[in-house]
Amino acid sequence: MTLQNNKQLIFFVKLILAFGFIYLAIVKLDSTNLVQHLQNIEWIYLFYSLISIFCATFFSARRWNCLLNKLGHRISFAYTYILYSKGIAINSILPGGVVGGDIFKSISLISYLKGVNIEQEKLKARVILSILIDRLIGFWSLSILSFLACLILASQKNLWINTIPPFLINIYLTFLISVLLAPFILNQLNQFLLMSTLSVLNSVRQILNLVNKKRLIHSTFVYSILVQIFSILSFIFAIRATGTILDHGLVFAMAMGVFTVTALPFSVAGFGLREFSMVLIFPLLGQSPEQGFVSSLLFGLVGTLQGLINLSFWLVPSGSYTKSLK
């Protein structure tokens, strides 16, 4: 089977899973209540949600641009932002397609940097590494916000209300703490990785050394926090559009779980598994499953709308935003 056929098969499987999860979610809903929530959508909050997600993209591009600069490539922010936005468009409009957003960014940036006096293999490694670290730092900073929100809610004795089973809270907190401690644990294992003969572990050690040497986490931390704050605000506004008013701290606390589910490779552009999860979670928060389904659907549609708007960047002549490289 060719690579093209494999990718088409994977996309077909993901499509089936997405529709399967949406079906499982819908069968749990009351159709009358669902239609009522759809008819009563407050569109102004969807506009706020869209603005927030564009702000998150702006700071995401800032973070990636900072990473590239730290890795030795002085690239204009305009180029980074437009390339980042194109990647979002591909992920949103062509989910599971032949070329993913991150792959597109890698290929485009490597091609753009060909004139730089650096070995081609080293150049490819740095570009791919910048995208990988960009994702990981974002994931880690999100865990910080969710964990802090959990601590605040726990201090107010609000985390265990709304009949949330304690064992679910404990599992979730364990997950958050594991993600928070992962960078520190890996750093402590650096000596073990140094002695390892496994190529994978050696690669991990080299990445850790580069991250520490260039202070990549420190230099991008503020941008990462801002990215996650605006992403969560977008989610809050999507929820508010259904007329649902949840404690903002509660949304920050569960954001890590929701966004992780969205990123899992069992759906198309996050649709499916996210809706099914929200139908299960919202009753635990004292809300109806219909509110959870519509909120998740609106959040996904805001992301898709952003992707459609970002398609306009293909109309911008490259000479208008590229600059000389060093």
Beta strands, then each sheet from edge to edge (+ up, - down):
end
